[in-house]
Amino acid sequence: MYAVIQTGGKQYRVKEGETLKVETLVAEAGQQIEFDKVLLIQSDSGVKVGQPFVAGGKVTATIKSHGRHKKVNIIKFRRRKHHMKRQGHRQNYTEIQITGISG
């Protein structure tokens, strides 16, 4: 059984017991959260596709931790112009573990 959820402007395919990193969520570590924006649920009985969301579809998860991804280095370089610009960026994330899929 799996589901496709939408959070932080992105879509994720999730299974029960799976751990993944999503965009930062405002909640404490160890807290239980629910995702209502479920786009698809696949189970033994068949596939439910929402238009745009599945009615009554819900995915529950537990927040494990908050953190920051590895640094992404950006280099802008113009040849023969004596120009080079370096910049770095670290994106925040929330690590969650999926505890249940219903719908």
DSSP file (Angstrom, degrees, kcal/mol; ACC not computed):
  #  RESIDUE AA STRUCTURE BP1 BP2  ACC     N-H-->O    O-->H-N    N-H-->O    O-->H-N    TCO  KAPPA ALPHA  PHI   PSI    X-CA   Y-CA   Z-CA
    1    1 A M              0   0    0      0, 0.0    15,-0.6     0, 0.0     2,-0.3   0.000 360.0 360.0 360.0 131.6    0.0    0.0    0.0
    2    2 A Y  E     -AB  15  42A   0     40,-1.7    40,-2.9    13,-0.2     2,-0.3  -0.935 360.0-158.7-142.9 168.3    1.3    3.4   -0.9
    3    3 A A  E     -AB  14  41A   0     11,-2.3    11,-3.1    -2,-0.3     2,-0.5  -0.958  16.8-132.1-143.4 159.3    0.1    7.0   -1.3
    4    4 A V  E     -AB  13  40A   0     36,-2.2    35,-2.9    -2,-0.3    36,-1.1  -0.979  31.8-176.7-115.4 120.3    1.1   10.2   -3.1
    5    5 A I  E     -AB  12  38A   0      7,-2.6     7,-2.5    -2,-0.5     2,-0.5  -0.759  19.7-137.4-115.7 161.7    1.0   13.3   -0.9
    6    6 A Q  E     +A   11   0A   0     31,-2.0     2,-0.3    -2,-0.3    31,-0.3  -0.982  34.4 148.3-120.6 125.3    1.6   17.0   -1.5
    7    7 A T  E >   +A   10   0A   0      3,-2.3     3,-1.5    -2,-0.5    16,-0.3  -0.967  64.2   8.5-153.8 139.9    3.5   19.1    1.0
    8    8 A G  T 3  S-     0   0    0     -2,-0.3     3,-0.1     1,-0.3    16,-0.1   0.775 127.8 -60.2  63.9  27.5    5.8   22.1    0.6
    9    9 A G  T 3  S+     0   0    0      1,-0.3     2,-0.3    14,-0.1    -1,-0.3   0.559 119.5  96.3  78.7   7.1    5.0   22.5   -3.1
   10   10 A K  E <   -A    7   0A   0     -3,-1.5    -3,-2.3    13,-0.0     2,-0.4  -0.846  67.5-129.9-126.2 163.1    6.3   19.0   -3.9
   11   11 A Q  E     -A    6   0A   0     -2,-0.3     2,-0.4    -5,-0.2    -5,-0.2  -0.935  21.8-169.3-115.8 138.7    4.7   15.6   -4.3
   12   12 A Y  E     -A    5   0A   0     -7,-2.5    -7,-2.6    -2,-0.4     2,-0.6  -0.980  20.2-139.6-129.9 138.1    6.1   12.4   -2.5
   13   13 A R  E     -A    4   0A   0     -2,-0.4     2,-0.3    -9,-0.2    -9,-0.2  -0.877  36.3-175.0 -93.1 119.6    5.3    8.7   -2.9
   14   14 A V  E     -A    3   0A   0    -11,-3.1   -11,-2.3    -2,-0.6     2,-0.3  -0.886  19.0-166.8-124.9 149.5    5.1    7.3    0.6
   15   15 A K  E >   -A    2   0A   0     -2,-0.3     3,-1.6   -13,-0.2    83,-0.3  -0.872  42.6 -85.0-123.7 160.4    4.7    3.8    2.2
   16   16 A E  T 3  S+     0   0    0    -15,-0.6    83,-0.2    -2,-0.3     3,-0.1  -0.462 115.6  18.8 -67.0 134.2    4.0    2.9    5.8
   17   17 A G  T 3  S+     0   0    0     81,-2.5    -1,-0.2     1,-0.3     2,-0.1   0.333  94.0 134.2  88.2  -6.6    7.2    2.8    7.9
   18   18 A E    <   -     0   0    0     -3,-1.6    80,-2.6    79,-0.1     2,-0.4  -0.475  45.4-146.6 -79.1 147.0    9.2    4.9    5.3
   19   19 A T  E     +D   97   0B   0     78,-0.2     2,-0.3    -2,-0.1    78,-0.2  -0.950  26.6 162.5-113.2 132.7   11.4    7.8    6.4
   20   20 A L  E     -D   96   0B   0     76,-2.2    76,-2.9    -2,-0.4     2,-0.5  -0.974  36.5-119.2-147.7 162.7   11.8   10.9    4.2
   21   21 A K  E     +D   95   0B   0     -2,-0.3    74,-0.2    74,-0.2     2,-0.2  -0.905  36.0 173.3-106.6 123.9   13.0   14.5    4.3
   22   22 A V  E     -D   94   0B   0     72,-2.6    72,-2.4    -2,-0.5     3,-0.1  -0.690  42.9 -68.2-120.2 173.2   10.4   17.1    3.4
   23   23 A E  S    S-     0   0    0    -16,-0.3    70,-0.2    -2,-0.2    -1,-0.2  -0.228  77.9 -68.9 -57.8 155.3   10.3   20.9    3.4
   24   24 A T        -     0   0    0     68,-0.4     2,-0.4    69,-0.1    -1,-0.2  -0.195  52.1-161.4 -55.8 130.2   10.4   22.5    6.9
   25   25 A L        -     0   0    0     -3,-0.1     2,-1.4     2,-0.1    -1,-0.1  -0.899  23.2-121.2-112.2 144.0    7.2   21.9    8.9
   26   26 A V  S    S+     0   0    0     -2,-0.4     2,-0.3     2,-0.0    -2,-0.0  -0.685  73.5  96.6 -88.6  90.7    6.3   24.0   12.0
   27   27 A A  S    S-     0   0    0     -2,-1.4     2,-0.1     6,-0.0    -2,-0.1  -0.958  72.6 -97.2-167.0 159.6    6.1   21.3   14.7
   28   28 A E    >   -     0   0    0     -2,-0.3     3,-1.6     1,-0.1    35,-0.3  -0.453  47.5 -91.3 -83.7 156.8    8.2   19.8   17.4
   29   29 A A  T 3  S+     0   0    0      1,-0.2    35,-0.2    -2,-0.1    -1,-0.1  -0.454 113.8  27.7 -65.3 137.0   10.2   16.6   17.1
   30   30 A G  T 3  S+     0   0    0     33,-3.3    -1,-0.2     1,-0.3     2,-0.2   0.300  92.0 129.3  92.1  -8.1    8.2   13.6   18.2
   31   31 A Q    <   -     0   0    0     -3,-1.6    32,-2.4    32,-0.1     2,-0.4  -0.509  58.5-123.4 -82.4 149.2    4.9   15.2   17.4
   32   32 A Q  E     -E   62   0B   0     30,-0.2     2,-0.3    -2,-0.2    30,-0.2  -0.760  32.3-177.6 -91.4 134.5    2.2   13.5   15.2
   33   33 A I  E     -E   61   0B   0     28,-3.0    28,-2.5    -2,-0.4     2,-0.4  -0.902  15.1-143.1-130.1 161.1    1.1   15.2   12.1
   34   34 A E  E     -E   60   0B   0     -2,-0.3     2,-0.6    26,-0.2    26,-0.2  -0.971   3.6-149.6-125.9 139.7   -1.5   14.5    9.3
   35   35 A F  E     +E   59   0B   0     24,-3.1    24,-1.8    -2,-0.4   -28,-0.1  -0.947  15.2 176.6-107.1 118.2   -1.4   15.2    5.6
   36   36 A D        +     0   0    0     -2,-0.6     2,-1.9    22,-0.2    21,-0.2   0.671  61.9  86.4 -92.7 -20.9   -4.8   15.9    4.1
   37   37 A K        +     0   0    0    -31,-0.3   -31,-2.0    16,-0.1     2,-0.6  -0.542  56.9 162.2 -84.9  78.4   -3.6   16.6    0.6
   38   38 A V  E     -B    5   0A   0     -2,-1.9    16,-3.1    16,-0.3   -33,-0.2  -0.886  18.2-178.2-101.6 119.9   -3.5   13.0   -0.7
   39   39 A L  E     +     0   0A   0    -35,-2.9    11,-2.5    -2,-0.6     2,-0.3   0.789  67.2   6.6 -88.3 -30.9   -3.5   12.8   -4.4
   40   40 A L  E     -BC   4  49A   0    -36,-1.1   -36,-2.2     9,-0.2     2,-0.4  -0.991  54.0-164.9-155.1 142.0   -3.6    9.0   -4.8
   41   41 A I  E     -BC   3  48A   0      7,-2.4     7,-3.1    -2,-0.3     2,-0.5  -0.990   7.5-168.7-131.2 125.5   -4.0    5.9   -2.7
   42   42 A Q  E     +BC   2  47A   0    -40,-2.9   -40,-1.7    -2,-0.4     2,-0.2  -0.962  21.0 152.5-113.2 125.6   -3.1    2.4   -3.9
   43   43 A S  E >   - C   0  46A   0      3,-2.7     3,-0.7    -2,-0.5    -2,-0.0  -0.744  60.7 -83.6-136.7-174.9   -4.1   -0.6   -1.9
   44   44 A D  T 3  S+     0   0    0      1,-0.2     3,-0.1    -2,-0.2    -2,-0.0   0.827 125.7  54.7 -63.4 -31.9   -5.0   -4.3   -2.4
   45   45 A S  T 3  S-     0   0    0      1,-0.2     2,-0.3     0, 0.0    -1,-0.2   0.680 122.2 -84.8 -78.3 -17.2   -8.6   -3.4   -3.3
   46   46 A G  E <   -C   43   0A   0     -3,-0.7    -3,-2.7     2,-0.0     2,-0.4  -0.953  53.0 -50.4 147.0-165.1   -7.5   -1.0   -6.1
   47   47 A V  E     -C   42   0A   0     -2,-0.3     2,-0.5    -5,-0.2    -5,-0.2  -0.923  34.7-161.4-114.0 131.3   -6.4    2.6   -6.9
   48   48 A K  E     -C   41   0A   0     -7,-3.1    -7,-2.4    -2,-0.4     2,-0.5  -0.961   9.4-168.4-110.4 122.4   -8.2    5.7   -5.7
   49   49 A V  E     -C   40   0A   0     -2,-0.5    -9,-0.2    -9,-0.2     2,-0.1  -0.945  12.7-140.5-112.9 128.5   -7.3    8.9   -7.6
   50   50 A G        -     0   0    0    -11,-2.5     4,-0.3    -2,-0.5     3,-0.1  -0.418  13.2-123.9 -85.1 160.8   -8.4   12.2   -6.3
   51   51 A Q  S    S-     0   0    0      2,-1.0     2,-0.1    -2,-0.1   -12,-0.0  -0.651 103.7 -34.6-133.5  79.1   -9.6   15.2   -8.3
   52   52 A P  S    S+     0   0    0      0, 0.0    -2,-0.3     0, 0.0     2,-0.3  -0.978 147.1  15.7 -86.4 -19.7   -7.5   16.9   -7.1
   53   53 A F  S    S-     0   0    0     -4,-0.1    -2,-1.0    -2,-0.1     2,-0.4  -0.852  79.6-106.2-118.1 152.7   -7.4   15.2   -3.7
   54   54 A V    >   -     0   0    0    -16,-3.1     3,-1.6    -2,-0.3     2,-0.3  -0.594  39.8-117.7 -73.9 127.8   -8.9   11.9   -2.4
   55   55 A A  T 3  S+     0   0    0     -2,-0.4     3,-0.1     1,-0.3    -1,-0.1  -0.525  97.5   4.1 -69.0 124.7  -12.0   12.5   -0.3
   56   56 A G  T 3  S+     0   0    0     -2,-0.3    -1,-0.3     1,-0.3     2,-0.3   0.485  94.7 145.3  79.1   3.2  -11.3   11.2    3.3
   57   57 A G    <   +     0   0    0     -3,-1.6     2,-0.3   -21,-0.2    -1,-0.3  -0.556  21.0 172.2 -76.4 136.1   -7.7   10.3    2.4
   58   58 A K  E     - F   0 102B   0     44,-3.0    44,-2.9    -2,-0.3     2,-0.4  -0.995  21.6-165.4-148.7 137.5   -5.2   10.9    5.2
   59   59 A V  E     -EF  35 101B   0    -24,-1.8   -24,-3.1    -2,-0.3     2,-0.3  -0.994  14.2-157.8-122.8 126.2   -1.6   10.1    5.9
   60   60 A T  E     +EF  34 100B   0     40,-2.5    39,-2.3    -2,-0.4    40,-1.6  -0.799  15.6 173.0-104.9 147.7   -0.2   10.3    9.4
   61   61 A A  E     -EF  33  98B   0    -28,-2.5   -28,-3.0    -2,-0.3     2,-0.4  -0.971  26.7-131.4-148.4 158.9    3.5   10.7   10.2
   62   62 A T  E     -EF  32  97B   0     35,-2.6    35,-2.4    -2,-0.3     2,-0.5  -0.952  26.4-124.8-113.8 134.3    5.8   11.4   13.2
   63   63 A I  E     + F   0  96B   0    -32,-2.4   -33,-3.3    -2,-0.4    33,-0.2  -0.680  27.6 179.0 -80.1 122.9    8.4   14.1   13.1
   64   64 A K  E     -     0   0B   0     31,-2.8     2,-0.3    -2,-0.5    32,-0.2   0.893  56.8 -33.9 -89.4 -47.6   11.8   12.6   13.8
   65   65 A S  E     - F   0  95B   0     30,-1.3    30,-2.9   -36,-0.1     2,-0.3  -0.983  45.9-121.5-164.8 169.3   14.1   15.7   13.5
   66   66 A H  E     + F   0  94B   0     -2,-0.3     2,-0.3    28,-0.2    28,-0.2  -0.907  43.8 136.8-117.3 150.1   14.8   19.0   11.9
   67   67 A G  E     - F   0  93B   0     26,-2.3    26,-2.5    -2,-0.3     2,-0.4  -0.919  45.1 -92.8-167.5-166.6   18.0   19.7   10.0
   68   68 A R  E     - F   0  92B   0     -2,-0.3    24,-0.2    24,-0.2     3,-0.1  -0.992  32.5-123.7-132.4 138.8   19.8   21.2    7.1
   69   69 A H        -     0   0    0     22,-2.8     3,-0.1    -2,-0.4    24,-0.0  -0.098  46.5 -74.8 -68.4 173.5   20.9   19.5    3.8
   70   70 A K        -     0   0    0      1,-0.1    21,-0.4    20,-0.1    -1,-0.2  -0.318  63.8 -85.8 -66.2 156.5   24.4   19.5    2.5
   71   71 A K        -     0   0    0     19,-0.1     2,-0.6    -3,-0.1    19,-0.2  -0.415  34.3-149.0 -70.4 136.4   25.7   22.7    1.0
   72   72 A V  E     -G   89   0C   0     17,-2.7    17,-1.5    -2,-0.1     2,-0.4  -0.937  14.3-146.4-104.4 122.1   25.0   23.4   -2.6
   73   73 A N  E     -G   88   0C   0     -2,-0.6     2,-0.5    15,-0.2    15,-0.2  -0.769  10.2-164.0 -94.0 131.6   27.8   25.5   -4.2
   74   74 A I  E     -G   87   0C   0     13,-3.7    13,-2.5    -2,-0.4     2,-0.5  -0.962   6.6-175.7-114.6 126.2   26.8   28.0   -6.9
   75   75 A I  E     -G   86   0C   0     -2,-0.5     2,-0.5    11,-0.2    11,-0.2  -0.984   7.7-167.8-125.4 122.5   29.6   29.4   -9.2
   76   76 A K  E     +G   85   0C   0      9,-3.0     9,-3.0    -2,-0.5     2,-0.4  -0.951  17.4 176.4-108.6 124.2   28.9   32.1  -11.8
   77   77 A F  E     -G   84   0C   0     -2,-0.5     2,-0.6     7,-0.2     7,-0.2  -0.992  20.3-166.7-136.4 129.7   31.8   32.5  -14.2
   78   78 A R  E > > -G   83   0C   0      5,-2.2     3,-1.3    -2,-0.4     5,-0.9  -0.963  26.5-132.1-116.1 116.2   32.3   34.7  -17.2
   79   79 A R  T 3 5S+     0   0    0     -2,-0.6     5,-0.0     1,-0.2    -2,-0.0  -0.356  84.5   6.6 -69.2 146.4   35.3   33.7  -19.3
   80   80 A R  T 3 5S+     0   0    0      1,-0.1    -1,-0.2    -2,-0.0     0, 0.0   0.557 110.0  89.5  61.9  12.1   37.7   36.5  -20.4
   81   81 A K  T < 5S-     0   0    0     -3,-1.3    -2,-0.1     2,-0.2    -1,-0.1   0.376  94.4-122.0-116.2   1.4   35.8   39.1  -18.3
   82   82 A H  T   5S+     0   0    0     -4,-0.3     2,-0.4     1,-0.2    -3,-0.1   0.921  70.0 130.7  56.7  46.6   37.7   38.7  -15.0
   83   83 A H  E   < +G   78   0C   0     -5,-0.9    -5,-2.2     2,-0.0     2,-0.3  -0.984  21.8 153.0-136.8 124.4   34.4   37.8  -13.3
   84   84 A M  E     -G   77   0C   0     -2,-0.4     2,-0.4    -7,-0.2    -7,-0.2  -0.953  15.5-171.2-148.5 132.6   33.7   35.0  -10.9
   85   85 A K  E     -G   76   0C   0     -9,-3.0    -9,-3.0    -2,-0.3     2,-0.4  -0.988   4.1-164.2-127.0 130.3   31.0   34.9   -8.2
   86   86 A R  E     +G   75   0C   0     -2,-0.4     2,-0.3   -11,-0.2   -11,-0.2  -0.917  13.1 167.8-115.7 141.2   30.7   32.1   -5.6
   87   87 A Q  E     -G   74   0C   0    -13,-2.5   -13,-3.7    -2,-0.4     2,-0.3  -0.992  15.1-156.4-149.4 147.2   27.7   31.5   -3.4
   88   88 A G  E     -G   73   0C   0     -2,-0.3     2,-0.3   -15,-0.2   -15,-0.2  -0.897   6.8-171.2-125.4 157.2   26.5   28.7   -1.1
   89   89 A H  E     -G   72   0C   0    -17,-1.5   -17,-2.7    -2,-0.3     2,-0.4  -0.989   9.6-166.2-149.8 136.3   23.1   27.6    0.1
   90   90 A R        -     0   0    0     -2,-0.3     2,-0.3   -19,-0.2   -19,-0.1  -0.988  18.2-146.8-124.4 121.6   21.8   25.1    2.7
   91   91 A Q        -     0   0    0     -2,-0.4   -22,-2.8   -21,-0.4     2,-0.1  -0.670  14.5-126.4 -89.1 138.5   18.1   24.2    2.6
   92   92 A N  E     - F   0  68B   0     -2,-0.3   -68,-0.4   -24,-0.2     2,-0.3  -0.489  32.2-179.4 -77.5 152.2   16.2   23.4    5.8
   93   93 A Y  E     - F   0  67B   0    -26,-2.5   -26,-2.3   -70,-0.2     2,-0.4  -0.962  25.5-138.2-146.4 164.5   14.3   20.1    6.1
   94   94 A T  E     -DF  22  66B   0    -72,-2.4   -72,-2.6    -2,-0.3     2,-0.5  -0.998  19.9-142.9-123.8 126.3   12.1   18.1    8.4
   95   95 A E  E     -DF  21  65B   0    -30,-2.9   -31,-2.8    -2,-0.4   -30,-1.3  -0.792  26.5-179.5 -91.6 125.2   12.6   14.3    8.6
   96   96 A I  E     -DF  20  63B   0    -76,-2.9   -76,-2.2    -2,-0.5     2,-0.4  -0.865  22.8-146.2-124.2 157.3    9.4   12.4    9.1
   97   97 A Q  E     -DF  19  62B   0    -35,-2.4   -35,-2.6    -2,-0.3     2,-0.3  -0.994  24.1-127.4-123.1 126.6    8.4    8.7    9.4
   98   98 A I  E     + F   0  61B   0    -80,-2.6   -81,-2.5    -2,-0.4   -37,-0.3  -0.567  30.0 173.5 -75.6 126.6    5.1    7.6    7.9
   99   99 A T  E     +     0   0B   0    -39,-2.3     2,-0.3    -2,-0.3   -38,-0.2   0.662  58.8   3.6-108.5 -22.5    3.0    5.8   10.5
  100  100 A G  E     - F   0  60B   0    -40,-1.6   -40,-2.5   -85,-0.1     2,-0.4  -0.973  45.7-157.1-166.6 149.0   -0.3    5.2    8.7
  101  101 A I  E     + F   0  59B   0     -2,-0.3     2,-0.3   -42,-0.2   -42,-0.2  -0.998  24.6 168.1-128.0 126.7   -2.3    5.6    5.4
  102  102 A S  E       F   0  58B   0    -44,-2.9   -44,-3.0    -2,-0.4    -2,-0.0  -0.970 360.0 360.0-138.0 155.2   -6.1    5.6    5.4
  103  103 A G              0   0    0     -2,-0.3   -46,-0.1   -46,-0.2    -1,-0.1   0.319 360.0 360.0 148.3 360.0   -8.8    6.5    2.9
